[in-house]
Amino acid sequence: WHPCCLRGLHKECPKAVQWVRTTLRYDEEARRFSSIAPLFTLMIGFENKLQLPFAAACSKDPVVQFMACQSGRPFADPKEETKGKHPRAECWVLVSTVNFAEKCLQQETMSKKDEEGRMRYRPQEEIYLRSTPAEQMLVAFVKLTKKLCKVNCGKPIYMRCQRWGAAYPLSRDEEAKRGEGVVCHENFWELRGENVFCIGDYIQPSADARHVEASVQSAHAASKHLISKYQKE
């Protein structure tokens, strides 16, 4: 539902477009949804494996809230990791905090006025993404992992930053609505009798730990619940 993806829907589904924009509080001037938080992601590749004692982690850093190693993802193929010009390379994906993303968007807005005074969407520019956001997120990552890293990170052989103007729902004052037949647990929902679970940060109302960390907590809680059910059987 990015504004740029609404072309054509105004004509075919005007009510749907209006409902989405009203529900998510679309700001015409800024061309952004007020109820959805932005973030930046950064993919970085290093010449050698960092030998960190974890494959993914959440942090309380003001710049980076989550980091994950590409080779540590479920069902990753070890053979794929040794292909290419850098067989020992290791790739990490970083997710910024909302506050950091907001500061970046204040400096480099997503929209700007054209010669006629109309607000126009501003495409992501490589020069900008590779400088300010990417460099600051890299510095934060190195600072967070310096004491745990067994080798010198060195200069990255690859960096790719991306801007997400609408990424995570902001905290709300009440629980999300759920359909009939859904059992509400503390951090997740369960479809009664089907062993189907709904997980995510959106389930937790006004949670302090939002976004990635809240999603991880929700997934862990649902997993433990499912395992306990089978152990009882």
N, C-alpha and C positions, 0 to 999 in steps of 0.2 A: 504494500500500500504506500510505497514511496510516491511522493507527488509526481515524479517523472513517469511513474507507471500507470497513472490515472488517465492517460490520453485515450480517448475513445470511450471510456467508461462514463464520462459525463453525459454522453448521448444515449448509450444503451442502458446504463444502470444509474441514473441520477440519484435515486433515493438511497441506493447502497453507498454511493460515494459520500453523500451528505451524512448518512448515519455514521460511517467510519470517521469522518472528519469531526463530527460533533462529539462522538464518544471519546475519541482520543485527543480532543481539544486541539484542533489544527490551527496554527498561527499563520494567518495569511501573509503578514508582514515578514516574518522570519522564515516562512515556508518550512515549518517544523511542527511535529506533534508535541504539545506541551506535557503530555502525560507519559511520554516515552523518553528515556534517557539516552544520550549519545555515548559512544566510546570509540577508541582507536585500537586497532589490532596491529601487531608487528610480527612478521615472520623473519627470523634471523638464522643464518647458517654459519657454523664455525668449522674451521679446517679439521679439528680433531674433537673427539668425544670429550665432554667436560667431566664425565665420571661423577656426576652429582648423585647423592643418595636418594633421589626421588625422581619420578617421571612427571609428576604434576603437583602443583602446590598453590594454595591461596595465600595472600599476604596482606598486611595492614599498611603497606607502602602507599604514599599519597599519589604515586604515578601508576604503578602496576598492581593490579588486584589478583591476577591469575597468570600462571605460566605452565606450559605443558611441552614435553618432549615428543616430537613426531614419532620416534621409534617406540615410545612407550604406550602408544594408543592400542586399544584392544584389537587383536587379530592382525597386528602389523607384520608384514612379511620381511624377515631379516635379509633376504636376498635383494630386496628392493633398496635397502639401505646401503648396499655396497656397490651400486651401479653408478655410472657417471665419472666425471673427472676427479671427484673427491670421494673415494671409497670410504674414508674414515670420517667424513663430515657428519655433523649432528645438527639437526634443525629444531628450533624451539619456536613456539607461538606464544606471544604475550598479549594479554588483554588489559587495557588501561582502566583506570578508575573513571567514574562519571565526572568528578570534579576536574580531573586533568583534561578530559575531553571538552568540557564546557569552557575551560580557559583557552584551549586551542581554538575552539570555534568562535570565541570572542575576538581573538586576534585575526583569524582567517575565516570569515563568515561563509556559510553555505550558499548564500544568495547575495546578489548585489543589484543595484538599479542600473538599467540600461540608459541609453541616451534619451529615451522618451520618458524616463522616470518610473518605469515598470520594474518590479522585482523579478529577477531572472535567476534560475538555478546556476550555481557555480560548480563546474565539474572538479573532480579531484585532480590536483596538479602534482605531478611527480616531484618537481623541484621542492615544493613545500613539504610534501609527505616524507621525503628522504632527509630533510633537514631537521626542523624543529621537533615534530612529534617523534620521529624515529630515533633521533639522537638522544632525546631525553628518556625515552623508554629503554633504550640500550644501556644508558648510564645507570638507570634504576635497577635493571636486571643484574648488571655486573656487581653493583653494590650489595644487592640482596644475596647473591650466591658466592661472593668472594671468599668467605671463610669456609665454605663447604666444597668449593671447586678444587679438585686435585691437580688440575693443570691450568696453565695460563690461558684465559679465553682468547687473547689475541684479537686482531681486527677481524670482524665478520667477513666472510666471503660472499655473503648475500644478505640483503635487507629489503623487505617489502612491507610498507605501511599502508593501511587502509582506513578510511574514515567511515564510520557508521552513524549517521545522523539520528536514526531511530533504532535502538538496539534492545533495551530492557525496559519493562514497565516500571514506573516509579512506585513508591510505597503508596498505599491507599488506606482509607479509614475503616474499611469493612472487608469481610471475606469475599472472595470471588464466588460467583453463583455457580452452583453445580446442579446437574440434572437428577431426576428421580433414580433410585436404585444405586446411588453412589454413597459409600460410607466415608465419612470425613475423619481422617486421623490427624494427628498434630501437624505433620509436615507433608502429608500426601493424601491422595484420595484413592479409594479402591472400588472397582465396579463389583458389586455384590455377586459372589458365586462364580466369577469368571477369571480370577487371578490376573486381572488387568488393572494396572495402576497408573495414576496420573501424577507426575512429579514435576517440580519446577518452582522457581522463586515466586511465581505469581500466586501460588496457593497460600503463602504465608502473608497475612494482612499486616501492614505496617512493620515488617520485620526490620531489625537493625542490620542484620547480615543479609544484604540484598544481592541480587545478581548471581554471579558464578558460585560464590560460597553457599548461598541459600539453595541454589539448584543442587549442588553436591550433597548438602545436608539432607535434602528431600530424597535424593536417589539412595543415599545410604540407609535412611529410615525405611524406605519401601523394600530395599533388598533384605534388610535384617528381618522385617516382618514376613516376607515370603519364605526365607530360610527357616524361620521358626515354625511356620505352618507345616512345612515338609518334615521337619524334625519330629514334630508331635505325631505326624502320621506314621 
